[in-house]
Amino acid sequence: MLSATPPAASTDAGRAAAPVRHFGRFQLLRLLGKSERTMAWLVADPRHGQELMLVLPRAARPSTDAAESWLQPVRKAARLSHPHLAHAVEIGFQDHWPFVAYDLGDGSTLRDRLGRHGMAAPEAAQLAVQALQGLAYAHEAGVAHRDLQPHLLIVGAQGAVRVAGLEVAGPDATPDRGAAEPGAMRAQQDASQRDVLALGVVLHHAIVGRPALDEPDVGQVIARLPPLGRELVRLPWDVPQPVPEPLRAIVNRATDRQERQRYRNARTLAGALDGWLRSDAALGGGPLALLADRLRVAGALPSQPGAADRAARLALMDRRHTAELAEIVLEDVALAFELLRAVNSAQVRGGQVSGNGAVLTVRRAIAMLGLDGVRRAALALRPWPGPLDEAGAAALEQVIARVKRAGRIAFDLRPPGYDGEVVYLIALLQNLGRLVVHYHFPDEAQQIRRLMQPAPPARAGDAEEPGMGEADAAFAVLGTDIEGLGLAVARLWGLDDDVLAMVRPLPLATLPRSADGDGDLLRAAASCGNEVLDALALPATRQALALNRVVQRYGRMLGFGARELQAAIQGQPRPISAATLPAELDEPNASSDAAPGSGRAR
């Protein structure tokens, strides 16, 4: 395959010039990289007077059938045009050895750019997103790479990435890919998923600064991962440069030991990385960037079933029964949120927040907006289920029912003297991110639920594989956390920093023992209601222990024990609005809200 030209006589008797090697007309300048299946060379092309990247399989194709089997998919790949796919300038054979020549332009390989200190997290993620966009385009056209390696990613001077070497590795040991058979389609899908796994291994290398498992051949790394091997590839904690937790979750999911947890296609992984990049951006980013357009079009949530009946009941009422009006509104989480948004964002526009504080009860919102404003808000909501399909609507309805029950338990367990409606609404707002994800990102919500499910044991007698926590699953799918999305929406509505602090659920890793103020108690009561629902969602054998843990965490602070907790769980729903307030507060002009951060009935 290779030929060498003897060097000219050297004037230095102790040194001899390196031999000039050729592959056909191409002068081989430098080996860029090799794997078990392919190799890449930097070559000089005398015909066009330029340097090219030459990618070759590691095996010749001596027969006509073998040559045609290799040519067909490679030519198909070369016809694809995408900014993140390298341009093939020539496809050919030299002494039965196939090759593809690519235009390098001003680029160099990712392998050449990687050093011992790795890449900064945003840079590595951005490079991966571009490569994944090219791979996704190829996969959707029925083309796979089959041997993705760092030396087959060309990085331009401005950071643009192009993928070289599509299909050059040759067909796998699978059915004929030209046949329209389920086996051929499955083989193509498997090859595409392997490309995504390979990109995850490459991204791991780029961040850590050394190859995964100390093996430079990505294909060999994959062969050592389950289900073929028993090795694990996860980002170590001693990486040269900081890795934010969302990105760590994404990269670890890409190479997860459980096949079912890995990304199934290139666009899913690209979406998670892009979501993290946009959330992490200093300008024009933040979690709200993912939701802004959809919030404008479809609102935060759709009106729940029965909206027409509620609107009719509102039309027959007057402002003299604020608490009764509020109770109708509280039946619909979307309408309650819309009233809070309307009054708090109006205060922001009017510059009144510092004087009046955030509005945290529907009663006060009704008093401020008037009955006509409430009716307008009800009519402005998207009817159920908005743009959701049947499965998405069922999932959202289930989450809404869970959130409302958590709010009622928090209402029942609140400390004496605190406004039950405030506690109820804070418990709902602690779930705002979960609700908007199920409404605006139903496919991603389904992925998150799937990642959280435990896997059945591989063999009889083994323990089941635990699923991801919700935060890690959201990082891995959306590139941001669900809580952050909820806080971003709440901030857009005009809720101030005191309220935003209460809307953050208490971390499970902390043990609340005392409250520094009313805001801490309100936050704890809402968090308690949500943790009770989390405990009730566990298998029956684990519920009692989890509920006992809730009593230990919150009982002393909020003043309840195991008996009161069971009563709250089994209790019948009671009116939320003004349920324990003096009668004089059921007036449209009464300010029954708490002072900022208090939540006390007054």
Secondary structure, 3 states (H helix, E strand, C coil): CCEEECCCCCCCCCCCCCCEEEECCEEEEEEEEECCCEEEEEEEECCCCEEEEEEEECCCCCCHHHHHHHHHHHHHHHCCCCCCECCEEEEEEECCEEEEEEECCCCEEHHHHCCCCCCCHHHHHHHHHHHHHHHHHHHHCCCCCCCCCHHHEEECCCCCEEECCCCCCCCCCCCCCCCCCHHHHHHHHHHHHHHHHHHHHHHHHHHHCCCHHHCCCHHHHHHHCCCCCCCCCCCCCCCCCCCCHHHHHHHHHHCCCCHHHCCCCHHHHHHHHHHHHHHHCCCCCCHHHHCHHHHHHHCCCCCCCCHHHHHHHHHCCCCCCHHHHHHHHHCCHHHHHHHHHHHHHHHHHHCCHHHHCCCCCHHHHHHHHHHHHHHHHHHHCCCCCCCCCHHHHHHHHHHHHHHHHHHHHHHHHCCCCECHHHHHHHHHHCCHHHHHHHHHCHHHHHHHHHHHCCECCCCCCCCCECCCCHHHHHHHHHCCCHHHHHHHHHHHCCCCHHHHHHHCCCCCCCCCCCCCCHHHHHHHHHHHHHHHHHHHCCCHHHHHHHHHHHHHHHHHHHCCCHHHHHHHHHCCCCCCCCCCCCHHHCCCCCCCCCCCCCCECC
